[in-house]
C-alpha cells in the first residue's frame, strides 16, 4: 500500500472528477493521501477534503510565491486550522528563488514565522525549495538551534510513532545535501521526476537508498513517464515506486513498505505496529 505524501487535490484540474480520482487512487493501492495547502483558501479546502474522506489528511500553510500576501490575521487563521486533528503538518512553506514572485526577504520572514508556528504546535513542516537550498537550510537550522527539542519528544506530548521534523518535497539536491537533512531529522520526497530521462535525482537515489525518503505525486503536476504532459493524480504513484525499485534493486513492495512507514512516522498516520 502506497502513501502519496503530497497531492494538491483542491486544484481546479480536479473540479469535475475528484470522486473518480479518489476511487482510482484506492483501486491503485493508495492507503493515504496528504494534501498540503498553499494559502488560507487552499488550506481550508485541504482540510475540508480531510474531513470528508477518512484516508485524506491536510497540511496548512502559505507558499513562498504568495508570501507578500500573508498578514497577521491570515497567519492566525492558519494557526487555528492547525489545531484540527486531521492537520498533520505546516506546509507547503519554504523559499522559491526561481520565480521570485515575492521578495526574498519577505519569503524568509514568512518561512521563519511558519516554522515557529510548527514548533509551537509540535508539527512537522513540508518544505518547498527551488534554487534556494542554502538559505532554506540556514533558516531551518537557526530555528532548530533556538528550539532543539522541536519534534524531539522531550517535554511535549507526541502522538505514538511520531518521528521527524519535516520533509523537503520534490527534492533535487545531492546525496551529501540529503545526508545533511537526514542528520537533522528530515526526510526528502520524490515525485515523477525520478522517471524522466537523464533525471538529476537518479545518482542521488542510488547513493541514499530508500531509508529516509517519501513518495509523492505533486498532483496535478509532475506526471511520471509514460504520462508526462498529462494531468497527474495519486493513482500514478506506482510508476514512481517501480522506477525507484529498479534503481535500488529492491522489490516494488519493499519500496512501498519503507516509504509508507516513513510517511506514517512523519505525519503520525495510523497504527505502526504491523508495518
C-alpha positions in Angstrom: 0.0 0.0 0.0 1.4 3.4 -1.1 1.1 6.7 0.6 1.0 9.8 -1.6 2.7 12.4 0.7 2.0 15.4 -1.5 -1.0 15.9 -3.8 -2.9 19.2 -4.4 -6.4 17.7 -4.8 -8.1 21.1 -4.3 -6.6 22.2 -7.7 -9.2 23.2 -10.3 -7.9 20.4 -12.5 -9.8 18.0 -10.3 -13.0 20.1 -10.1 -15.1 17.8 -12.4 -14.0 14.3 -11.4 -12.4 14.3 -8.0 -14.5 11.3 -6.8 -13.3 9.3 -9.8 -9.7 10.3 -9.0 -10.1 9.1 -5.4 -11.7 5.8 -6.5 -8.7 5.2 -8.9 -6.3 6.0 -6.0 -7.9 3.4 -3.8 -8.0 0.9 -6.6 -4.3 1.5 -7.2 -3.5 0.7 -3.6 -3.1 4.2 -2.2 -3.6 3.9 1.6 -3.4 7.6 2.5 -3.1 11.0 0.7 -1.6 14.1 2.3 -2.9 17.3 0.8 -0.8 20.4 1.6 -2.3 23.9 1.3 -0.5 26.8 -0.4 -2.5 29.7 1.2 -5.5 30.1 3.5 -8.1 29.3 0.9 -6.4 26.1 -0.3 -5.6 25.1 3.3 -9.3 25.3 4.2 -10.1 23.3 1.1 -7.5 20.7 2.0 -9.0 20.4 5.5 -12.5 20.1 4.1 -11.3 17.2 1.9 -9.7 15.6 5.0 -13.0 15.9 6.9 -14.9 14.3 4.1 -12.5 11.3 3.4 -11.0 9.1 6.1 -7.8 8.4 4.1 -7.0 12.1 3.3 -5.0 14.3 5.7 -4.3 18.0 5.4 -1.4 20.4 5.8 -1.9 24.1 6.3 0.5 26.9 5.3 1.4 29.7 3.0 3.6 29.0 -0.1 6.6 31.3 -0.8 5.0 32.5 -4.1 2.4 34.4 -2.0 4.5 35.4 0.9 3.7 39.1 0.3 0.0 38.4 0.9 0.4 36.9 4.4 -1.0 39.1 7.2 -1.1 38.6 10.9 -4.7 37.7 10.6 -4.2 35.1 7.9 -1.3 33.6 10.0 -3.6 33.4 13.0 -6.2 31.6 10.8 -3.5 29.1 9.7 -2.7 28.5 13.4 -6.3 27.9 14.3 -6.7 25.4 11.4 -3.5 23.6 12.6 -5.4 22.5 15.8 -7.6 20.2 13.8 -6.9 16.5 14.4 -6.6 15.8 10.7 -3.9 18.5 10.1 -0.6 16.7 10.1 1.9 19.4 9.2 2.5 23.0 8.4 3.1 23.3 4.7 3.7 23.9 1.9 6.2 26.5 3.1 9.7 27.5 2.1 11.6 29.6 -0.4 11.5 29.9 -4.1 14.2 31.9 -5.9 13.4 30.6 -9.3 10.3 32.8 -9.8 10.8 35.4 -7.0 7.0 36.2 -7.0 7.6 37.6 -3.5 10.7 39.5 -2.4 13.3 37.1 -0.9 13.5 38.9 2.4 9.7 38.6 2.8 9.8 34.9 1.8 12.4 34.3 4.5 10.4 36.1 7.1 7.2 34.3 6.3 9.1 30.9 6.2 10.6 31.6 9.6 7.2 32.6 11.1 5.6 29.4 9.9 8.4 27.2 11.2 7.8 28.9 14.6 4.1 28.0 14.3 5.1 24.4 13.6 7.4 24.5 16.7 4.6 25.9 18.9 2.2 23.1 17.7 5.0 20.5 17.6 4.1 19.7 14.0 6.5 18.8 11.1 6.9 21.0 8.1 6.5 20.4 4.4 9.3 22.4 2.7 9.4 23.8 -0.8 12.8 25.0 -2.0 13.8 26.0 -5.5 17.2 27.5 -6.3 17.2 28.4 -2.6 18.6 25.4 -0.8 21.4 27.2 1.2 19.1 29.9 2.5 16.4 27.2 3.3 19.0 25.2 5.3 20.1 28.4 7.1 16.5 29.4 8.2 15.6 25.9 9.3 18.8 25.3 11.2 18.6 28.6 13.1 15.1 27.7 14.3 16.4 24.3 15.3 19.2 25.9 17.3 16.8 28.1 19.1 14.4 25.2 19.8 16.4 21.9 19.8 13.5 20.0 21.4 11.2 20.6 18.5 9.9 17.1 17.5 12.4 15.5 19.8 9.7 14.2 22.1 11.2 15.9 25.2 8.8 17.7 27.3 5.9 17.5 24.8 3.0 15.1 24.1 3.7 13.4 20.8 1.4 11.0 19.0 2.6 7.4 19.1 5.1 6.7 16.4 5.8 10.3 15.6 9.2 10.9 14.1 10.9 13.6 12.1 10.9 17.4 11.8 9.7 17.5 8.2 10.2 16.7 4.6 11.8 18.6 1.7 9.4 17.8 -1.1 10.3 17.3 -4.7 14.0 17.1 -3.7 16.6 17.7 -6.4 19.7 18.1 -4.2 22.8 16.0 -4.0 23.3 12.9 -1.8 25.5 15.0 0.6 22.8 17.6 0.9 20.2 14.8 1.5 22.5 13.4 4.2 22.7 16.8 5.8 18.9 16.8 6.1 18.7 13.2 7.4 21.1 14.1 10.1 18.8 16.9 11.2 15.7 14.8 11.3 14.3 15.5 7.9 13.1 13.3 5.1 13.2 14.0 1.3 10.4 13.1 -1.1 10.4 12.3 -4.8 7.7 12.7 -7.5 7.6 11.8 -11.1 10.9 13.4 -11.8 12.6 10.1 -11.0 11.1 8.6 -14.2 12.3 11.4 -16.5 15.2 10.6 -18.9 18.5 11.9 -17.6 16.8 12.7 -14.3 19.1 14.7 -12.0 18.0 12.6 -9.0 19.0 9.2 -10.3 22.5 9.2 -8.8 21.3 10.7 -5.6 18.8 8.0 -5.1 21.3 5.3 -5.8 23.6 6.7 -3.1 21.0 7.4 -0.4 18.7 4.4 -0.8 15.1 4.4 0.4 15.6 4.5 4.2 14.8 8.2 4.5 12.5 9.0 1.6 8.8 9.5 0.9 6.9 9.2 -2.4 4.7 11.9 -3.8 2.9 12.7 -7.0 2.7 16.5 -6.5 -0.6 16.2 -8.4 -1.8 17.6 -10.7 1.8 18.4 -11.7 4.9 16.3 -12.5 3.2 13.3 -14.1 5.6 10.4 -14.5 6.7 8.8 -17.7 4.8 7.4 -19.6 2.1 10.0 -18.7 4.4 13.1 -18.8 2.5 16.2 -20.1 -0.9 14.9 -18.8 -2.7 15.7 -15.6 -1.1 13.8 -12.7 -3.1 12.1 -9.9 -2.4 9.9 -6.9 -3.1 6.6 -8.7 0.1 7.2 -10.7 2.4 6.9 -7.7 3.2 3.2 -8.6 5.2 4.4 -11.6 7.5 6.3 -9.1 7.8 3.3 -6.8 8.5 1.0 -9.6 11.3 3.2 -11.0 12.9 3.6 -7.6 12.8 -0.1 -7.1 14.7 -0.6 -10.4 17.3 2.0 -9.3 17.9 0.3 -6.0 17.5 -3.3 -6.9 14.7 -3.8 -4.4 11.1 -5.1 -4.9 8.4 -2.6 -5.5 6.6 -4.0 -2.4 9.7 -3.1 -0.3 9.8 0.5 -1.7 6.1 0.8 -0.9 6.5 -0.6 2.6 9.5 1.6 3.6 8.3 4.9 2.1 4.8 4.4 3.6 6.3 3.7 7.0 8.3 6.9 6.8 5.2 8.9 5.9 3.3 7.3 8.8 6.1 8.2 11.2 6.5 11.7 10.0 2.8 12.6 9.8 1.6 10.3 12.7 -0.8 8.3 10.4 -2.4 5.3 11.9 -1.0 2.2 13.6 2.7 1.5 13.0 2.9 -1.8 14.9 2.4 -4.1 11.9 4.4 -2.0 9.3 
